[in-house]
Amino acid sequence: MPRIGILECDHVDDRYASIGGDYVDMFAALLPSLDLVRYDVIGGALPSSPDECDGWLATGSRHSVYEDLDWIAATGAFVEKVHADGAPFVGICFGHQLLAHFTGGRTQKAAGWGVGAHALSSGERLLYMHQDQVVSLPDDGVLVASTDHCPNAVIRVGDSMLGVQAHPEFPGEYVEALLHAREERIGHDVVEAALASLGARRDEDVAAGWILDVLA
């Protein structure tokens, strides 16, 4: 079983923990064939080197990758080392932005929120919950797929790194809870449309296959 270091860039609020647990629990449910080793990077617990695990998985976060926070700078520097070593890496949402931002691309706040289920240009429907977006790719970055709201929704960087803006690990109930809690910030009409999208077909299993192709 591949030993994959999960870079915990945030934790689920206690009020939502009963839905799907913490982020590591959500990824364990999505990717049961991986042995996930926790690194609480938001708390300052960084790996010592890229070869400490067989590959790396970076989670989402309520933070932005361009915030001037020590743990973000340190985690970004580690991603740079992973990139230089050519080690397997997958970034999800914040992790996707972290990958692009610290290997030569750029992330910034978008005009509005990307929430609910959206279809990729490759056909898969996945769940989103974000306001920041990758706006330019690193020199060795390749666009894989986009959505109507997110031009750089899935990217590859080099030969061994994948970034996915969506949240294939999120249970629909968790996204629903976040939408209700953030309605004032996101906007009523956007939230209503996102809630209506949650009942449609989704393709988390396909996204899990992409992740496993890189990490396993």
C-alpha positions as CSV (number, residue, x, y, z in Angstrom):
1,M,0.0,0.0,0.0
2,P,1.6,3.3,-1.0
3,R,2.5,5.5,1.9
4,I,1.2,9.0,1.1
5,G,1.9,12.1,3.2
6,I,-1.2,14.2,3.5
7,L,-0.4,17.9,4.0
8,E,-3.2,19.1,6.2
9,C,-3.6,22.8,5.3
10,D,-6.7,23.2,7.5
11,H,-9.2,21.2,9.6
12,V,-13.0,20.8,9.5
13,D,-14.8,23.0,12.0
14,D,-16.1,21.0,15.0
15,R,-19.7,21.8,14.1
16,Y,-19.4,19.9,10.8
17,A,-17.2,17.0,12.0
18,S,-20.2,14.6,12.2
19,I,-20.8,14.8,8.5
20,G,-17.5,13.3,7.2
21,G,-14.9,13.8,9.9
22,D,-11.8,15.9,9.2
23,Y,-10.3,16.3,5.8
24,V,-8.0,13.3,6.2
25,D,-11.1,11.2,6.9
26,M,-12.7,12.4,3.7
27,F,-9.6,11.5,1.7
28,A,-9.4,8.1,3.4
29,A,-12.9,7.4,2.3
30,L,-12.2,8.5,-1.3
31,L,-8.9,6.7,-1.5
32,P,-9.0,3.6,0.7
33,S,-6.1,2.0,-1.1
34,L,-3.6,4.6,0.2
35,D,-1.9,4.7,3.6
36,L,-2.3,8.3,4.5
37,V,0.4,9.8,6.9
38,R,-0.8,13.0,8.5
39,Y,1.3,16.2,8.5
40,D,-0.4,19.1,10.3
41,V,1.3,21.8,8.2
42,I,-1.1,24.5,9.3
43,G,0.1,23.7,12.8
44,G,3.8,23.8,11.7
45,A,4.4,20.0,11.3
46,L,6.3,19.7,8.0
47,P,8.0,16.7,6.4
48,S,11.7,16.7,6.6
49,S,12.2,15.7,2.9
50,P,10.2,14.7,-0.2
51,D,11.4,11.1,0.1
52,E,9.9,10.7,3.5
53,C,6.8,9.3,1.8
54,D,6.0,7.7,-1.5
55,G,4.0,10.7,-2.6
56,W,2.1,13.8,-1.3
57,L,-1.4,15.0,-1.1
58,A,-2.3,18.6,-0.1
59,T,-5.8,19.5,1.2
60,G,-8.0,22.5,0.9
61,S,-8.0,25.4,3.3
62,R,-10.0,28.5,4.3
63,H,-6.8,30.5,3.7
64,S,-5.3,31.9,0.5
65,V,-1.9,30.8,-0.8
66,Y,-0.8,34.4,-1.2
67,E,-1.4,35.3,2.5
68,D,1.8,36.2,4.4
69,L,1.7,33.3,6.9
70,D,4.7,31.4,8.0
71,W,3.1,28.0,7.6
72,I,2.0,28.8,4.0
73,A,5.5,29.9,3.1
74,A,7.1,26.8,4.6
75,T,4.6,24.5,2.9
76,G,5.1,26.3,-0.4
77,A,8.9,25.8,0.0
78,F,8.3,22.1,0.6
79,V,6.2,21.9,-2.6
80,E,9.1,23.5,-4.4
81,K,11.4,20.7,-3.2
82,V,8.8,18.1,-4.2
83,H,8.7,19.7,-7.7
84,A,12.5,19.8,-7.9
85,D,12.8,16.1,-6.9
86,G,10.0,15.0,-9.3
87,A,8.1,13.3,-6.5
88,P,4.4,12.4,-6.9
89,F,2.1,15.2,-5.7
90,V,-1.6,16.0,-5.9
91,G,-3.1,19.3,-4.7
92,I,-6.8,19.7,-4.1
93,C,-8.4,23.2,-4.1
94,F,-6.0,25.2,-1.9
95,G,-3.4,22.4,-2.6
96,H,-4.0,22.9,-6.3
97,Q,-3.4,26.7,-5.9
98,L,-0.4,26.0,-3.7
99,L,1.1,23.8,-6.4
100,A,0.7,26.4,-9.1
101,H,1.7,29.4,-7.0
102,F,5.0,27.9,-5.7
103,T,6.2,26.4,-8.9
104,G,6.0,29.6,-11.0
105,G,2.3,30.2,-11.6
106,R,0.0,32.6,-9.9
107,T,-3.2,32.5,-7.8
108,Q,-5.6,35.4,-7.1
109,K,-9.1,36.0,-5.9
110,A,-11.8,35.6,-8.5
111,A,-14.7,37.9,-9.2
112,G,-17.1,35.5,-7.4
113,W,-17.4,32.2,-5.7
114,G,-17.2,28.8,-7.5
115,V,-19.6,26.6,-5.5
116,G,-21.8,23.6,-6.1
117,A,-21.4,21.0,-8.9
118,H,-19.9,22.1,-12.2
119,A,-19.0,20.1,-15.3
120,L,-15.4,20.0,-16.6
121,S,-14.6,20.5,-20.3
122,S,-13.8,16.8,-20.2
123,G,-17.3,16.0,-19.1
124,E,-16.9,15.1,-15.4
125,R,-19.1,16.8,-12.8
126,L,-17.4,17.6,-9.4
127,L,-18.1,19.7,-6.3
128,Y,-16.5,23.1,-5.8
129,M,-16.1,25.5,-2.9
130,H,-13.6,28.3,-3.6
131,Q,-13.1,32.0,-4.3
132,D,-9.4,32.0,-5.3
133,Q,-8.3,30.6,-8.7
134,V,-5.1,29.7,-10.5
135,V,-4.8,32.5,-13.1
136,S,-1.5,31.5,-14.7
137,L,0.4,28.2,-15.0
138,P,4.1,27.5,-14.2
139,D,6.4,27.1,-17.2
140,D,6.1,23.3,-17.0
141,G,2.3,23.4,-16.3
142,V,-0.2,22.0,-18.7
143,L,-4.0,22.7,-18.7
144,V,-6.0,19.4,-18.5
145,A,-9.6,20.7,-18.1
146,S,-11.6,23.8,-17.3
147,T,-15.1,24.7,-16.2
148,D,-17.5,27.5,-17.1
149,H,-16.3,29.4,-14.0
150,C,-12.7,28.2,-13.6
151,P,-10.3,28.3,-16.6
152,N,-7.5,26.3,-14.9
153,A,-9.6,23.7,-13.1
154,V,-7.3,20.7,-13.6
155,I,-3.6,21.0,-14.3
156,R,-0.5,18.9,-14.6
157,V,2.9,20.3,-13.5
158,G,6.0,18.4,-14.8
159,D,5.7,14.6,-15.0
160,S,4.4,13.8,-11.5
161,M,2.2,16.6,-10.1
162,L,-1.5,17.1,-10.5
163,G,-3.7,20.0,-9.3
164,V,-7.5,19.8,-9.1
165,Q,-9.6,22.8,-8.1
166,A,-12.6,20.7,-7.2
167,H,-13.3,18.8,-4.0
168,P,-13.9,15.2,-5.0
169,E,-13.4,14.2,-1.3
170,F,-16.3,16.4,0.0
171,P,-19.6,14.7,0.8
172,G,-22.5,16.6,-0.7
173,E,-23.9,17.1,2.8
174,Y,-20.7,19.0,3.8
175,V,-21.0,21.3,0.8
176,E,-24.6,21.9,1.6
177,A,-23.8,22.8,5.2
178,L,-21.1,25.2,4.0
179,L,-23.4,26.9,1.5
180,H,-26.0,27.6,4.1
181,A,-23.4,28.9,6.6
182,R,-21.7,31.2,3.9
183,E,-24.9,32.4,2.2
184,E,-24.3,36.0,3.2
185,R,-20.7,36.0,1.9
186,I,-21.5,34.1,-1.3
187,G,-24.9,35.6,-2.2
188,H,-28.4,34.2,-2.0
189,D,-28.9,33.5,-5.8
190,V,-25.5,31.8,-6.2
191,V,-26.1,29.6,-3.1
192,E,-29.6,28.7,-4.4
193,A,-28.2,27.6,-7.8
194,A,-25.4,25.7,-6.1
195,L,-27.8,23.8,-3.8
196,A,-30.0,22.9,-6.8
197,S,-26.9,21.4,-8.5
198,L,-26.1,19.0,-5.7
199,G,-28.7,16.4,-6.7
200,A,-27.2,15.9,-10.2
201,R,-24.8,13.1,-11.1
202,R,-21.2,13.5,-9.9
203,D,-17.9,11.8,-10.8
204,E,-15.9,11.6,-7.6
205,D,-14.8,8.0,-8.6
206,V,-13.2,9.4,-11.8
207,A,-11.3,12.1,-9.9
208,A,-10.2,9.4,-7.5
209,G,-8.7,7.5,-10.4
210,W,-6.8,10.6,-11.5
211,I,-5.3,10.9,-8.0
212,L,-4.4,7.3,-7.9
213,D,-2.7,7.4,-11.3
214,V,-0.3,9.9,-9.8
215,L,0.1,8.6,-6.3
216,A,-0.3,4.8,-6.7
